[in-house]
């Protein structure tokens, strides 16, 4: 098996990869279908932002406490529970849509419940990955392959969703997503992972949370990594919620051709992201990822500005590949760095803060961009989002010397770097 896919030598990771890629295709189908359903029912960018806000704000509020839970209980059992809940919620959405009884308030309530469930699922999934690889040196490759499967799904799911909506409506996408959870639950059930070691001392959950926050704040690399990913995620929430507006109105797709255009837009983001995920998977070491974060976040910000200015889908859709490339390379590099230097006893809580920064800040961007687009137009929103990201990238670049100084002894101690070598 080639070095690009070396993590797949581990049986547990192969099961995880197989189940997740099928489930993620369904998730991306639901994501596109839900956005289109809300816009078809209301024609409102504000309500698009509201629905996105309702699904993502629980990640911001609940995830820190979910990280404490993740460090205390078995990750595999927690994931089986969260995936089962997600399947039930997807089934309810499918039934309501297929029977024609769906209303926007149904979508908002279900989105909140999905967000709460995701607040437990996502940090558990992030913290579970190190237990799936048999060789520690394959961890970085496993994280990169996670990004690869995420983007393969993002490439396939929206394209299939656009066709499915045209043929049978949004309910077909929701039904397929419901069935897709069977695969990941099966994969989790078949795994043989080491028994979870709960903390020897049962502390108060709030004390555990404070301990995790103090640890994250005490390390300069964690602070700057989470700060930049939070800023980029605000911008990501701003652009993602406006894609249906561009598909239907800016690119004049209307309700007839809008789903196909929206599918192409999602697919273009997926192509760029898949390229960056493949680049990460081919890396043999974390050395140099600090520079990649500067480059990737700059590509993301520049891509948002250029896409915002594009008036034609033939120009705008290819530019979304640059957006996807920068966003995924930034996210994957940040995830890989965090997983390689945080202490195992703090992993669940730190990854919960990562999820809080990466996904939990998106709803703020979604809500603000929906309202701002109504007042000033989508182009202004994307220009501002791109400029903010570029400023954040410059700030991270200025912090790199201290970033490297702090990481060097940690990586030397873990054997990732030889003594006296540069960590970044």
Buried (B, 14 or more C-beta within 10 A) or exposed (E): EEEBBBBBBBEBBBBBBBBBBBBBBBBBBBBBBBBBBBBBBBBBBBBBBBBBBBBBBBBBBBBBBBBBBBBBBBBBEBBBBBBBBBBEBBBBBBBBBBEEEBEBEBBBBBBBBBBBBBBBBBBBBBBBBBBBBEEEEBBBBBBBBBBBBBBBBBBBBBBBBBBBBBEEBBBBBBBBBBBBBBBBBBBBEEBEBEEBEEEEEEEEEEEBBEBBBEBBEEBBBBBBBBBBBBBBBBBBBBBBBBBBBBBBBBBEBEEEBBBBBBBBBBBBBBBBBBBBBBBBBEBEEBBEBBEBBBBBBBBBBBBBBBBBBBEEBEEBBBBBBBBBBBBBBBBBBBBBBBBBBBEEEBBBBBBBBBBBBBBBBBBBBBBBBBBBBBEEBBBBBBBBBBBBBBEBBBBBBEBBEEBBBBBBEBBBEEEBBEEEEEBB
